Amino acid sequence: MMTTADGVVGSDPAPQPGRTKAFLRLVMIEHSVFALPFAYIAALTAMYEWDASIHWGTLLLVTVAMVGLRTFAMAANRIIDREIDARNPRTAHRELVTGAMSVRHAWTGALIALAVFLGAAALLNPLCLALAPVAVIPMVVYPYGKRFTDFPQAILGLAQAMGPVGGWLAVTGSWSWDAVVLGLAVGIWIGGFDLIYACQDVDTDRETGVRSVPARFGVPAAVRAARVCHAVTTGLFVWFALLTDAGVFFWLGLLIVAGAFVYEHSIVRPTDLSRLNRAFFSVNGFIGIALFVCALLDLLVRGLTV
């Protein structure tokens, strides 16, 4: 149901706070919790290896860059997919479909977010700025992916893998394969739970011609593929721990993550998607925060200074 403020936004000259509120809802700003913790893990691990000190200015710029890029990506996704969203009962309430926000204002917000991301990258170091356009490309390609491939989640995973790599580059200004391993873990993790999330739209996707793994291969296949993705993710987290000589708290975090994956896949079954939202939002949000807290404790115990 639209609020009074939303109605004003959709109809005429509303005050800026109303537009801002609608834009933040459009991009689901609170979902930054999924990727941001892993950028922090990469950045803090790089700081530990660099000089064992937290560089707060760099960490702030990493935050600004990550939120800016994710905001741009979500806004672009919503703009590009607005006609598809209008044909899906689950997404027909989104702001660009209902008129709570105009396409022009959405593009304005997206371009501001992109400028913020590029500005933060420029302030970090020359390599971050040079590679910034590479990070933007999959963000724009992803919403088109469901139009030309049955595997749009692979594009999403590639886009999400950029976060940890960028977090490490922000600190060192040089390439790190350790960060790539963590990035792959994050990308495969998010791609895997997006496979589960896409299962709720399988009938509508088939009717409207939207392509996805569940629409092409069925819900059971998608759920099995998600399980494989999360098993691979766990293996990659273990590899990252070994590469960075992680201590006991990080390993404790991995046990918690593994337990969360088991729980997630115990409550989502091909024949029962009733608890899908709990798995998608609650469990996966918990995974990012829990591993970050454990990784931070581990680095502090090992000598990272505030």
Buried (B, 14 or more C-beta within 10 A) or exposed (E): EBEEBBBBBBEEEBEEEBBBBBBBBBBEBEBBBBBBBBBBBBBBBBBBBEEEEBBEEBBEBBBBBBBBBBBBBBBBBBBBBBEBBBBBEEBEEBBBBBEBBBEEBBEBBBEBBBEBBBBBBBBBBEBBBEBBEEBBEBBBBBBBBBEEBBBBBBBBBBBBBBBBBBBBBBBBEEEBEBBBBBBBBBBBBBBBBBBBBBBBBBEBBBEBEBBBBBBBBBBEBBBBBBBEBBBBBBEBBBBBBEBBEBBEBBBBBBEBBBEBBEBBBEBBEBEEBEBBEBBBBEBBBBBBEBBBBBBBBBBBEBEBEE
